Amino acid sequence: MLHYMLETETRGSQSLLNIDSFVDPTAYQLKVKKPGTDEYEVRNVDLIETFNYLIGLRVQHMDAPQSFTAEFYREPDPELPDDKHTRLKMASRKQTPDGPWWFRKIEGWVPGDNGKNEKILIVWRKLTDDQEKDNLMLDEWFKTIRVNPRDFEYDTIYVNGSNNLPNLRQEGENWKVRLIEKDFMKRMWDVEDV
């Protein structure tokens, strides 16, 4: 009963985790009640570090953030349904300090259930209001980090936001993709069905 009340009464509260706000992992904030008062203050939360802690990640490498701008065009595609005649393509992409597409790559490992370490790649990104462009940018960025398939031997890839990464898996690769938001919520609240 308490679980039901907490989930229902606090839905959408800025004093608890709001996975809809994972669109910008660098700007996540919570309203926190000041001890001994009825006042609240807004505090920044480091989602990246918190997630690393929640999954027990032993960080081996954390890249500096990268930001990009891009130009897009549409190309006819006969394989698409009749209501969608074109596929979004990228004309150009440029790394800039303040581009709308931002990525941060973290590599490490977590202890596996079978005593073997599990290699982890975490991809944090800022999302815009255009999911199609966000996913195309992720796909193109992802292709640049996996130049040599022999060096790309991850067991699990975590990424925030809806994505197409499983479609980029090549023959012989066995990595799985997991949503950061889903695992964050599960590990934070030990929720079975998120």
C-alpha positions as a Markdown table, in Angstrom:
| # | Residue | x | y | z |
|---|---|---|---|---|
| 1 | Met | 0.0 | 0.0 | 0.0 |
| 2 | Leu | 2.8 | 2.4 | 0.8 |
| 3 | His | 4.5 | 1.7 | -2.5 |
| 4 | Tyr | 1.2 | 2.5 | -4.3 |
| 5 | Met | 0.8 | 5.7 | -2.4 |
| 6 | Leu | 4.3 | 6.9 | -3.0 |
| 7 | Glu | 4.1 | 6.2 | -6.7 |
| 8 | Thr | 0.7 | 7.8 | -7.1 |
| 9 | Glu | 1.0 | 10.8 | -4.8 |
| 10 | Thr | 4.5 | 11.8 | -6.0 |
| 11 | Arg | 4.1 | 11.3 | -9.7 |
| 12 | Gly | 5.7 | 14.3 | -11.5 |
| 13 | Ser | 7.1 | 15.7 | -8.3 |
| 14 | Gln | 10.3 | 17.6 | -8.7 |
| 15 | Ser | 11.4 | 16.4 | -5.3 |
| 16 | Leu | 11.8 | 12.8 | -6.7 |
| 17 | Leu | 13.5 | 11.4 | -9.8 |
| 18 | Asn | 11.8 | 12.6 | -13.0 |
| 19 | Ile | 13.0 | 10.6 | -15.9 |
| 20 | Asp | 11.4 | 12.9 | -18.4 |
| 21 | Ser | 14.1 | 15.4 | -17.4 |
| 22 | Phe | 16.9 | 13.2 | -18.6 |
| 23 | Val | 16.9 | 15.2 | -21.9 |
| 24 | Asp | 19.9 | 17.2 | -20.6 |
| 25 | Pro | 22.0 | 15.3 | -18.1 |
| 26 | Thr | 24.0 | 18.4 | -17.2 |
| 27 | Ala | 21.0 | 20.4 | -16.1 |
| 28 | Tyr | 19.1 | 18.1 | -13.9 |
| 29 | Gln | 17.8 | 19.7 | -10.7 |
| 30 | Leu | 15.8 | 18.7 | -7.7 |
| 31 | Lys | 13.8 | 20.7 | -5.2 |
| 32 | Val | 15.2 | 19.7 | -1.8 |
| 33 | Lys | 13.6 | 20.7 | 1.6 |
| 34 | Lys | 16.0 | 22.5 | 3.9 |
| 35 | Pro | 16.4 | 20.7 | 7.2 |
| 36 | Gly | 14.3 | 22.2 | 10.0 |
| 37 | Thr | 12.3 | 24.5 | 7.8 |
| 38 | Asp | 9.4 | 24.4 | 5.3 |
| 39 | Glu | 11.6 | 26.0 | 2.6 |
| 40 | Tyr | 12.9 | 24.3 | -0.5 |
| 41 | Glu | 16.0 | 25.0 | -2.5 |
| 42 | Val | 16.9 | 23.9 | -6.0 |
| 43 | Arg | 20.1 | 21.7 | -6.2 |
| 44 | Asn | 21.9 | 20.4 | -9.2 |
| 45 | Val | 22.2 | 16.7 | -9.4 |
| 46 | Asp | 25.1 | 15.0 | -11.2 |
| 47 | Leu | 23.2 | 12.3 | -13.1 |
| 48 | Ile | 26.3 | 10.9 | -14.7 |
| 49 | Glu | 28.1 | 10.3 | -11.5 |
| 50 | Thr | 25.0 | 9.0 | -9.8 |
| 51 | Phe | 24.3 | 6.5 | -12.5 |
| 52 | Asn | 27.9 | 5.2 | -12.4 |
| 53 | Tyr | 27.4 | 4.7 | -8.7 |
| 54 | Leu | 24.0 | 3.0 | -9.1 |
| 55 | Ile | 25.3 | 0.4 | -11.5 |
| 56 | Gly | 28.6 | -0.1 | -9.7 |
| 57 | Leu | 30.7 | 1.1 | -12.6 |
| 58 | Arg | 34.4 | 1.0 | -12.3 |
| 59 | Val | 35.3 | 3.9 | -14.6 |
| 60 | Gln | 38.2 | 3.3 | -16.9 |
| 61 | His | 37.8 | 6.3 | -19.2 |
| 62 | Met | 35.5 | 9.3 | -19.4 |
| 63 | Asp | 35.7 | 11.4 | -22.6 |
| 64 | Ala | 35.3 | 15.1 | -22.5 |
| 65 | Pro | 31.9 | 16.2 | -23.8 |
| 66 | Gln | 31.5 | 16.8 | -27.5 |
| 67 | Ser | 29.0 | 19.2 | -29.1 |
| 68 | Phe | 27.9 | 19.3 | -32.7 |
| 69 | Thr | 25.8 | 21.2 | -35.2 |
| 70 | Ala | 24.5 | 19.5 | -38.3 |
| 71 | Glu | 22.7 | 20.1 | -41.6 |
| 72 | Phe | 20.1 | 17.6 | -42.8 |
| 73 | Tyr | 18.2 | 16.7 | -46.0 |
| 74 | Arg | 15.6 | 14.2 | -47.0 |
| 75 | Glu | 16.1 | 11.4 | -49.5 |
| 76 | Pro | 13.3 | 9.4 | -51.2 |
| 77 | Asp | 13.2 | 5.8 | -49.9 |
| 78 | Pro | 10.9 | 3.2 | -51.6 |
| 79 | Glu | 11.2 | 0.9 | -48.6 |
| 80 | Leu | 9.3 | 3.3 | -46.3 |
| 81 | Pro | 5.5 | 3.1 | -45.9 |
| 82 | Asp | 3.4 | 5.3 | -48.2 |
| 83 | Asp | 2.8 | 7.9 | -45.5 |
| 84 | Lys | 6.6 | 8.5 | -45.1 |
| 85 | His | 8.3 | 8.9 | -48.5 |
| 86 | Thr | 11.6 | 10.2 | -47.4 |
| 87 | Arg | 14.4 | 9.3 | -45.0 |
| 88 | Leu | 16.4 | 11.9 | -43.0 |
| 89 | Lys | 20.0 | 12.1 | -44.0 |
| 90 | Met | 22.9 | 14.2 | -42.7 |
| 91 | Ala | 24.5 | 16.6 | -45.1 |
| 92 | Ser | 27.2 | 17.7 | -42.8 |
| 93 | Arg | 28.2 | 17.7 | -39.1 |
| 94 | Lys | 30.6 | 20.0 | -37.3 |
| 95 | Gln | 32.0 | 19.9 | -33.8 |
| 96 | Thr | 31.4 | 23.2 | -32.0 |
| 97 | Pro | 31.5 | 24.3 | -28.4 |
| 98 | Asp | 27.8 | 25.1 | -28.2 |
| 99 | Gly | 26.0 | 22.8 | -30.7 |
| 100 | Pro | 22.6 | 21.4 | -29.8 |
| 101 | Trp | 23.8 | 17.8 | -30.0 |
| 102 | Trp | 26.0 | 16.9 | -27.0 |
| 103 | Phe | 27.6 | 13.5 | -26.2 |
| 104 | Arg | 29.7 | 12.1 | -23.4 |
| 105 | Lys | 31.2 | 8.6 | -23.5 |
| 106 | Ile | 32.1 | 6.7 | -20.4 |
| 107 | Glu | 33.8 | 3.3 | -20.5 |
| 108 | Gly | 34.3 | 0.9 | -17.6 |
| 109 | Trp | 33.2 | -2.5 | -16.2 |
| 110 | Val | 30.9 | -3.9 | -13.6 |
| 111 | Pro | 31.3 | -7.3 | -11.8 |
| 112 | Gly | 29.2 | -9.9 | -13.6 |
| 113 | Asp | 26.9 | -12.5 | -12.1 |
| 114 | Asn | 29.2 | -15.3 | -13.3 |
| 115 | Gly | 32.4 | -13.8 | -11.7 |
| 116 | Lys | 33.5 | -12.3 | -15.1 |
| 117 | Asn | 33.6 | -8.6 | -15.5 |
| 118 | Glu | 31.1 | -7.0 | -17.9 |
| 119 | Lys | 32.5 | -4.3 | -20.2 |
| 120 | Ile | 30.2 | -1.2 | -20.2 |
| 121 | Leu | 29.8 | 1.7 | -22.5 |
| 122 | Ile | 27.6 | 4.6 | -21.4 |
| 123 | Val | 26.5 | 7.3 | -23.8 |
| 124 | Trp | 25.0 | 10.4 | -22.4 |
| 125 | Arg | 23.5 | 12.9 | -24.8 |
| 126 | Lys | 21.4 | 16.1 | -24.8 |
| 127 | Leu | 18.1 | 15.6 | -26.6 |
| 128 | Thr | 16.3 | 18.2 | -28.7 |
| 129 | Asp | 12.6 | 18.2 | -29.6 |
| 130 | Asp | 13.3 | 16.3 | -32.8 |
| 131 | Gln | 13.7 | 12.6 | -32.1 |
| 132 | Glu | 14.5 | 11.7 | -35.7 |
| 133 | Lys | 17.4 | 14.2 | -35.8 |
| 134 | Asp | 18.6 | 13.1 | -32.3 |
| 135 | Asn | 18.7 | 9.4 | -33.3 |
| 136 | Leu | 20.4 | 10.2 | -36.6 |
| 137 | Met | 23.1 | 12.2 | -34.7 |
| 138 | Leu | 23.5 | 9.4 | -32.3 |
| 139 | Asp | 23.9 | 6.8 | -35.1 |
| 140 | Glu | 26.5 | 8.9 | -36.9 |
| 141 | Trp | 28.4 | 9.7 | -33.7 |
| 142 | Phe | 28.3 | 6.0 | -32.7 |
| 143 | Lys | 29.8 | 5.0 | -36.1 |
| 144 | Thr | 32.8 | 7.3 | -35.4 |
| 145 | Ile | 33.6 | 5.7 | -32.1 |
| 146 | Arg | 33.6 | 2.1 | -33.4 |
| 147 | Val | 36.1 | 2.5 | -36.2 |
| 148 | Asn | 37.8 | -0.8 | -35.3 |
| 149 | Pro | 35.3 | -3.6 | -34.5 |
| 150 | Arg | 38.0 | -5.5 | -32.6 |
| 151 | Asp | 38.4 | -2.7 | -30.2 |
| 152 | Phe | 34.6 | -2.4 | -29.7 |
| 153 | Glu | 34.0 | -5.3 | -27.4 |
| 154 | Tyr | 31.3 | -4.2 | -25.0 |
| 155 | Asp | 28.8 | -6.4 | -23.3 |
| 156 | Thr | 26.3 | -3.6 | -22.5 |
| 157 | Ile | 25.7 | -0.1 | -23.9 |
| 158 | Tyr | 23.6 | 2.3 | -21.9 |
| 159 | Val | 22.2 | 5.4 | -23.6 |
| 160 | Asn | 19.6 | 8.0 | -22.5 |
| 161 | Gly | 16.6 | 8.5 | -24.7 |
| 162 | Ser | 14.9 | 6.4 | -27.3 |
| 163 | Asn | 17.4 | 5.2 | -29.9 |
| 164 | Asn | 18.2 | 2.8 | -32.8 |
| 165 | Leu | 21.5 | 1.5 | -31.6 |
| 166 | Pro | 20.5 | -2.2 | -31.8 |
| 167 | Asn | 20.0 | -1.7 | -35.6 |
| 168 | Leu | 23.8 | -0.8 | -35.8 |
| 169 | Arg | 25.0 | -4.1 | -34.4 |
| 170 | Gln | 27.3 | -5.9 | -36.8 |
| 171 | Glu | 27.6 | -9.6 | -37.4 |
| 172 | Gly | 29.4 | -11.3 | -34.5 |
| 173 | Glu | 28.7 | -8.5 | -32.0 |
| 174 | Asn | 26.6 | -9.5 | -29.0 |
| 175 | Trp | 26.3 | -6.3 | -27.0 |
| 176 | Lys | 22.9 | -5.2 | -25.7 |
| 177 | Val | 21.5 | -1.8 | -25.4 |
| 178 | Arg | 19.8 | -0.6 | -22.2 |
| 179 | Leu | 18.0 | 2.7 | -21.5 |
| 180 | Ile | 19.6 | 4.7 | -18.8 |
| 181 | Glu | 16.3 | 6.1 | -17.5 |
| 182 | Lys | 14.8 | 2.6 | -17.1 |
| 183 | Asp | 17.8 | 1.2 | -15.2 |
| 184 | Phe | 18.2 | 4.4 | -13.2 |
| 185 | Met | 14.6 | 4.2 | -12.0 |
| 186 | Lys | 14.9 | 0.5 | -11.3 |
| 187 | Arg | 18.1 | 0.8 | -9.3 |
| 188 | Met | 17.1 | 4.0 | -7.5 |
| 189 | Trp | 13.7 | 2.7 | -6.3 |
| 190 | Asp | 14.1 | -1.1 | -6.8 |
| 191 | Val | 11.0 | -1.0 | -9.0 |
| 192 | Glu | 10.2 | -4.3 | -10.8 |
| 193 | Asp | 8.0 | -3.0 | -13.7 |
| 194 | Val | 9.1 | 0.4 | -14.8 |
